Amino acid sequence: MAARSSVSPDSFLPLTAVSFEILLALAEGGRHGYDIMLEIERRTGGRLSLNPGTLYRALDRLVEQGLLDAAFHRVGEERRRLFSLSPLGSAVAAAEAGRLADQVRAARAVRLLKRGA
């Protein structure tokens, strides 16, 4: 893969719902995996509930792609991974949000959604 700084955020689009929800959960700062899972459930009103295996596979993939940074740190006797958005991850999340906003505008234009929705 080319240097990540030269990779276009658009090349990652469209994101899966799970990937986008993870990026959204990290938009305001770093979290541990369990905190990410809880934030996704809270934000989606329980419509999306990830099992740990699905979550950690997605987190590992996003780290490998350069969209997330992960660092181990100690919490008492435990070592935990703290995940955070990388600069590329932040740009990809913004690009996906823009893509979805365009789709909502298109749905409104053909009257699938009302203006307030």
PEGINOR-V85680 format. One record per backbone hydrogen bond with DSSP energy under -1.0 kcal/mol. CO is the residue of the C=O (numbers start at 1). NH is the residue of the N-H. If there is no record, write none. Layout:
co,nh
CO,NH
CO,NH
//
This chain:
co,nh
3,6
4,7
8,11
9,12
10,13
16,20
17,21
18,22
19,23
20,24
21,25
22,26
24,27
26,29
31,83
32,36
33,37
34,38
35,39
36,40
37,41
38,42
39,43
40,44
41,46
42,45
44,47
51,55
52,56
53,57
54,58
55,59
56,60
57,61
58,62
59,63
60,64
61,65
62,67
62,68
63,66
67,86
69,84
71,82
73,80
75,78
78,75
80,73
82,71
83,31
84,69
86,90
87,91
88,92
89,93
90,94
91,95
92,96
93,97
94,98
95,99
96,100
97,101
98,102
99,103
100,104
101,105
102,106
103,107
104,108
105,109
106,110
107,112
108,111
114,117
//
